[in-house]
Amino acid sequence: MEVKHCIRPVAAGLGALAALVFLIGGVFEASASCGSASCFLVTGSEAGVQPKGQLSVDLRYSYASAGQAAGVSGRVAAVDQRRRRVILDEHLEQRTISQFYTLDVNYGLTDRLTVELTLPYRKLKHTHHIEVGEENGGAGNFESFADNGLGDIRLTGKYSVLPTLRSLLVLGLGVDLPTGDSHARNSEGQLQEPTLQMGRRSWGIVASVHQSYEVIPHLLNQFASASYRRTFTGANSYRFGDEYVLSGGLNVKTLKVVTLTGQFNWRYVVHDEFTGDLRRALFPGDAGFPGDPEVIDPVLKRRPVPNTGSTLLAFSPGVSVAVGERTTFYFHAQVPITRDFNGGLQQQTGFLGGVSMALN
């Protein structure tokens, strides 16, 4: 098949994907929560399959931060798990820094079936004011919260469907295990916000599909992927929102060992849910300010948590360098293009680097 005949369907597919990404990114309402900052992109190791009996590892580090957007108050809702309350405008957000050290281990059970174990270690630093409208003359109490530890381990099975010399289609199904610590407390001795914990304290499932095609063999490769995560309701009746991720891009090999990558990544996360009553922190000028939050709805019921969830579209350029036949080093930057965080912290440019190695 001639190159031009290969490029046309691939370009059309990428164009459709890009159009879908931009369309969806503009339709959904988005918001943010305490600590929402992370890199999400295709590095290659998490999407591929291994030959039978082959063991490979991937060790990567990512850095992402979120800061105050211009022209917004930064006041977001708080979740009081002990007293079953959702309090609007009770937190004044400042900054979040998230760092992840992730180990991926892949083993080929057959030439088509690979099992993957993902172990994330997280370091988190978050600053905000809590009890705004209530304490310290209504200014709230400043809190600098930091924590680190093992996150939720993921076990995934990946199956290669009808592989050919130039194309690959991999289906994945994974389970998130509630291994991450979720008992950290804030400066007041109360259970910290769920979004600032190392783990979600509940089980989850993840479904994915990854496709790639060599447009020009050993030179130009096109890839696309999609994934969906659902986390079930955990302790204290809190459930993290469903997550949808779409990615697509190109790899171009240069100098035989250097590969340049460009990809678009889109992520939409649904609002979290919590069973509690609904209240609102007081503002200057409100009767009783400063004082206890105003009760809006005293009924304990399952409701979406305001200021959780997000929509983000980013462009992620990257480079990888092969060292011998078994080791590859890579680095990516993730630059937001469009983002909507509903007055909360706004995700900024993130970075991800790592090394992949075949051990046998």
N, C-alpha and C positions, 0 to 999 in steps of 0.2 A: 504494500500500500504506500502511495506517495505521501510525503510529509504534509503537503497542503491538504490532502484529504483527511489526515488525522487531526490537523489543527482545527478545522472548521467545527466538528462536533464538540471538541473539547472547549473551544472558545465560546461556543453557544451555551454549553453547560455552565461554564464559569460565569458568563454574563447573566444567565438566569439566576444562578445562586447569588450573585452580587445584587441583582435587582430585588430578590426576595429579602436579602439581609437589610437593605436600605428601606424597603417598604415596611417590614415588620418593625424595624427600629424606630420608625416614626409613628407607629400606631399605638403601641402599648404604653400605658402610664407606668412610670418607674419611681422607685424610691430607694432609700438607703438606710442602713441600721448601724449601730455601734460596731466598729471593727470591720466594715465591709471593704476589703481590699485584697485582691489576689490576681495572679497571672493565670491565664487559661489559653493554651495554644497547642498546636500539633508539633511535637518534637520528633516523631517517627517511631521511637521505641515502644510507646504505649499502644500503637496502632497495629504493628506488624505481628507476624507469627514466626516461630522458630522451627527449623527442621527437627525431626524426631531425635530426642536425646540431647539436644543442644541447650545449654544453660547460658543466659546472658544477664547482665545487670546494668542498670542505668542509675546514676547518682546525679541529682540536679539540685540547684539552689535557685530560689526565686525571691525577689524583693518587690514589694508593691506598697504604695502609700496612698492615703486619701486625706485631703485637706479641705478647708472651708472654701466654698465657692463664693465669688464676689456677689454682693447684693442680697445675700440671704441671712436669716437670723441664726441658723444653725440649731434651733431648738427642735428636738425630736421626741418621740414618745418613749416612755420607759415601761418596762414590764416588771411588776412587783410579784414574783412567783409565790412568795410566802403568804401575802394577803390577797392574792388573786385580783390584781388591779392592773389595768392599762391606763397610764397617765399621759395624756397628750402634753407636749411641750415641756416635759419635766427635765430633760437632759439638754445641755448646751454643748454641742460637739466641738472639738478643736482639731484633733489629728489622730490618725491611725497608721502604724507601720507594721506590716506583716512580712515575716520571713519564713520560708518553708525549706526544709531539707528533706528531700524525698528519695527513697530507695525503691526502685522497681526491679523485681526479679521475674524473669520470664523463662519458662521451661517447656520445650516441645514434647508433648505426650505422643503425638503423631506428626506427620508432615503437614497436617492441616489444623490440628488442634493444639493450642498453646494455653497454658495456665499462667496467670500473672498475679503476683503478690505486690501490693503497693503499701509502703510504710511511710507515712508523713510525720515529720517532727516540726512543730511550729513554735516560732518566737513572736510574741505580740507585745506591742506597746501602744497604749491608747490614753489620750488625755481628754477630759471633759469636766463640766460642772454638773453635779447631781443635786436633786432637791431644789431646782430653780423655782422661784416663786414662793418658796416655803421657808428656807433657812437663810441665815446670814443677810437679813434685810431684803430677801428676795433674790439675791445674787447667786445663791446656791453655794455648795462646797466644792472646791477644786479637787479633782482626783487624777492622779497619774497612775494608771494601772498597767502592770507588766506581768506576763506569765509565759511559760514555755513548757513543752511536753509533747508526748506522743499524741497524734490525732487519731481519727478513725481509720483503721486498716481496711483496705479494699481487696477482695479476692475476685478475680475476673477470669472467665473462660472466653477464648477468642477462637473463632472457626473461620478458616479461609474457604470461600465459596468459589468454585470453578476458577482456580488460578491459571493464568497463562504466562508466557514469557514476558509480556508487556503490560499486563493488567492484573489488578488485585482487588478483591472485595472481601472484607473481613467483618463478620458480625460478632459483637461482644455482649456478654451479659455478666454483670457483676453484683456483688453484695457488699454493702458497707457495714462493718462491724462496729458496735458501740464501745470501742476501746479507749477513746479519748477521755481525759478527765473533764468533768463538767460540774465540779463542786467548788470552784474558785469563788472567793467572796470579795466584796468591795471594801472601801475604806470605812464603811459604817458597820461592817460585820455581816451584811446581808448577802444572800446568794447573788453573784454577779449576773449581769444580763446574759441570756443564752447565746447571743451572737458574739460574746467575748470569751466564751469557753473554748477549750482545746477540742472538745468533741461535741457531737450533737445529742448524745445520750439516747440514741434510738437507732434502730436498724433502717437500712435503705437499700434500694435496688437501682442499678444503672444499666441502661441499654444503649448500645452504640453501633454505628456502622461506619466503616472507613473504606474509601475507594481511592485507587491510584492508577495512573496510566502513563506509560512512557511514550510521550509524543515523539521525541527523537531518542532512540535507544542510547543509553549511557550519557546523555547530554541534557535533555529537558524532560522533566517529570511533572505531571499535574496530579493534585490530590484534593480530596474533599472529605469531610467527616461531619457526623451529627451525633449528638448524644442527649439522653434524657435521664435525669435523676429524680427519684421520688424518695423522700424520707418520711417514715411513718411517725405517728404521734408518740412522743416520748414521755419521760417523767414530767410531772406538773402540768400535763395536758398541753405542752408546747409542741408545735410541729413546724419544722422549717419548710419553706416554700419549694415547690418543684422548680427544677432548673433545666433550661433548654439551651444547647450550645450548637452553633453552626460554624464551620471553618472551611476555607478553601484557599488554594494557592498554588504556587509553582516552585520547583527546585531546578536550579541551573548548575550543572557541574562545570567547573573551570580548573585548569591546571592539574587535572586528574584527581587531586586529593581535596580540593576546595569546592564546596557546594554553597551557592547563594540561595536564600529562601525569601520569599515574600508571601504573606498570607493575610487574609481578613478573618477576624474572629468576632462573632456576635453571640452575646449571652443575654438571656432573659430569665429572671428569677421571680417567681410569684410571691406575693405577700406571705409572710409567716402567719400562723394562726395560734390563738391562745384563748383559753376559757377563763374569763374574768369579767368584772364590771368595768365601766368606762368612766374616766375622770379627766379633768383638765387642770393643769397647773395655772396659778393665778398670774396676771400681768399687772404692772403698775396702773393704778386707776380702778382696778377691780375692787369691789367691796371685800374687806377682810384681808387685803394684801398687806404684808406677806402672811400666808397661812396655809391651812390644809387645802389640797386640790378640790375643786368643785366637782360634785357628782353629776354626770351627764346621764348615765344609764346604770341604775343599781343592780340590774339583773345579771347574774353570772351565766354567761353564754359564750359559745365559741364565736370568735370574731376575728377578722384580719387585723394584724398588728400594723398600725400606720408606721411609715418610715422604715419598712423592711422590704426586701426585694430590690431589683435593679434591672436596668437595660443599658447595655454598653456595646458599642461597635468600635473595634480597634484595628489598626494595621500593624503587623508584626514582621519587620525585616529581621533576617538572621543569617548566620554563617556557620558552617561546620567544616572541620578539618579532620581527615582520616589519617591516623598514625598507624601504619602497618595495615594488616588485614582484619584486625580484631578490635581496634580502638578508634573511637571517634569523639572529638571534642566539639561542643557547639555553644553558641551564644545567640540570644534573641532579645530584642527590645519590643515592648508592646505600647503603642502610642494611641491613646483614645482619639477617635474621630468624632463620634457623637455620644453623649452620655446624658442621662436624666436621673438625678438623684433626689428629686423632690425636696430640696432645701437642706438636705443633710450633707455629710462629707462626700466630696467628689473625687473619684478615683483618678490618679495621675499616672504618668508613664511608669511602667514596670520593667523589670529586667529578669531574665532567666538564663542560666548557664549550666552546663553539665557535661558528663562523660558517659559514653556507652561502651561496654566491653563484652565480647564473647569469651566465655571462660573455657570452652572446650571445642 
